[in-house]
Amino acid sequence: MHASLIRRRPAAIIASTLAAVGVCAAVAIAAPLMSAGGAQLRMENRSETVATSTNSVAWINLSGPAGHVVVPVAAGTTRLINARFTGESNCNGPNSGYCRVRIIAFNTVTAAITELSPSDGLDFAFDSDAGGVASDLSEGNAIERSYRLPAGNWSIRVQYSVSNNTVQFILDDWHLAVESSQ
């Protein structure tokens, strides 16, 4: 073997190792959010069979007392919240668009809003309108979110909106389940 090949091998090994570490570092940056909790402290469920609708591009609270769950978090503690929302959804309009749902924690003292994770702002489509189709049939859809809340008085709420105001979003026969853990 030539001496020049023997001398290049360690350099090639080092370069390959650094490249692999760089790839792993890039993957680590894109790692998913994770949370874990202890014993479940509370479980509350809300349901509604009366349809509600909107064509608002601004977030609207799901109406009525069934649309939220109050979660008090004592001073010096935190609570892991897991919230699931399921419902019959109908998203229709003359132009294509989509219907959005998010789950938030509303601090009833400070009025601060925290979107539960993964918080995706306006990017999560709960349902979508098929442009040019006479009717989008109703179907069941779901969203699940979680977040570790600090001390405070919180109201877990479902909000909904549409991507453009020509879309009509109807929610019916829905269920909200909120779990609170240590």
N, C-alpha and C positions, 0 to 999 in steps of 0.2 A: 504494500500500500504506500502511496506517496505521502511524504511528510506534510504536504500542504493540505491533504484531505484529513489527516489526523488532527491537525491544528484547527480546521474549520468545524469539525464535529461538535466540540464543546460550545462554540458560538451558535451553531444551529440549534442545539438542545436548549440553550438559554433563550434564544429568540422564540422558539416554539413554546417554551414554558411561559414566557412573558405574554405571548399572544393568548394562550389558554387562560391565564389569570385575567387578562383584559376582557375576554368573552364572559367569564364567570362574574366579573365585576359588573358588566353591563346587565347580565341576567339578574343580579342581586338588586340593582336599581329598580327593575321592573317587578319586584316581588309583590305579591298581593298583601293587602292589609290583613292583619290577624288580630283576634281578640279572644280572650278566654275568661271565664268567670267561675265562681264557686257555686254554692247551693242556690237553687232557685228560691227566691223569696216571695214572689207574687206572680200570678197569671191572671190577666183580665181579657175578656172577649167582648166584642161589640158586633152586632149584626143589624142589618136593615134590609127590608124587602121593598121599600118604596123607591122608585127610580128617581135619580137626580141628574141634572144635565148642565153643561156649560158650553159656551163657545168663546170663553175668555182666554186670551194669551197670557194673562197674569195668573199667578197661582191663586186658587180659591180653596178655602177650607171645606172639607166634606162636612156638610151641615148637620146640625142637630147634636144632641147630647151623646149620641152613639158614635159620633165622628172623632172622639178623642178619649184618651185614657190619662188620668192624673197620676204622676209618679213623684212622690216626695223623696228627696235624697238628703239625709241628715248631714249636718255640718261634720266635716272631717272624714266623710265617707264618699264612695263613688258607687255607681250601679251600672252593670252591663245590661243594656236594653236590647232585646231581640223583638222585632216587630214584623208581622206578616199581614199582608192585605191581599185578599182575593175577591173577585167580583165578576159579575156578568158585564161585559163591556161592549159598546157599540160606538164605532167611530166613523162618521159619515160626513160627506161634503161634496160639492161640485168639483173641487180641486183636491189633489192629493195632499195629504198632511198626516200628522200623527197626534195621538192623544197621550198625554204625559201624566204620570203619578209619581209623587215622592212622599216620603215619610220624614217628618221633622220632629224635633223636640223644641217646644216653645217654653222659654223661661217666663213664668207668669209674674215674676217680680221685676225683672230687667227688660223684658220683651225681646231678649236675644233669641235668634232662631239658629238652630243647629240641624243641618240635614244629616240624617243617619247614613252610615257608610254601606256601600260605596256611594259617596255623594257625587252625582254626575250632572248636577245642575239641570239644564234643559235638554240633555242628550239622551235620556232614557225614555224609550217609546213603550208605553204600556200596551198600546194598540195602534193600528195605523189604518188610514183610509186608502182604499184602492181607487185612485183617480179613474174616472170614466166608468165606474161600476155603479149600477143603479142603487145597490144597497150592500153595505157591509153587514153580514149577518152577525148577531150577537154571539159571543163566545166567552168562556171563562179565562181569566188571566190572573197573574199573581206577581207580587213583589215582596221581597224579604230584605230587611236592612237591620243593622246593629250599630251600637255606639256605646262607649263607656261615658256616662254623664257624671259631671262633678256635683257637689252639693248644690241644692236649690230646689225650687218647686217647679216641676216640669209637666207639661201637657204634651203627650205624644199624639200627633195629628197627621191625618192623611190630607194631602192637597192634590188638586188636579187642574189641568189646563190643556190647551191645544196649541199646535204649532202655528196655526193661522186662523183668524176668526171666521173663515168660511166653513170650518170643520165643527160639527156638533158631536160632543162627547157625552154619552149616556152611561151612567153606572147604575146597576141594579143588583139586588140580591148579594150584597157584599158582606164580608166578614173581616174584622180587624182583631188580631191576637197580639197582645203585648206581654212579654215575659221580662221580669226584672230579677237579676241574679247578683250575688255578691261580687 
